[in-house]
Amino acid sequence: MQITSKGQVTIPQEIRNRLGLLPHTQVEFELAGNHARIRKARRPPGDSARARLTLEVLRGTADTRMSTDEILALTRGETRAATRRK
């Protein structure tokens, strides 16, 4: 394996799979003697990079015009007829 001119290397697929390293996963390096160790970065509790990235991708993509009441009714499993009667 060779380091690119930008200082990058490709982590083999088998290692990415075993460590659960997905695109945009933060990693940490640790020096141990003349070796470097790589692992998923530790995140503060409640911080989900995957959820944050998903929301960033989806933000502004909705194309259905619904009122807040209609959206809440859907999340509660109510029918549209029930929300119109209110």
C-alpha positions, 0 to 999 in steps of 0.5 A: 500500500502506498501513501498518495501525494496528499498523505492518503491511504485506502483502508482495505474493505475487510478492515472497514467492514470489521471496524464498521467504518462507513463513509464520513466516519470519524477516526482516530490515530494513536501512536504505539512505538513504531506503529499507528493504530486506527479506530473509530473516533469516540463521540460524546453521548447523544452525538450521532454523525450518521443521523446528522448527515442524513438530516443534512442530505434530506433538509429542504427536499420535501415537496408535499405541502402539509400543515403541521396538524396533518403531519402530526396526525400521520405520525400518530396514525390518524386518518386524514378524515379524522384531522379534517373534523377537528 
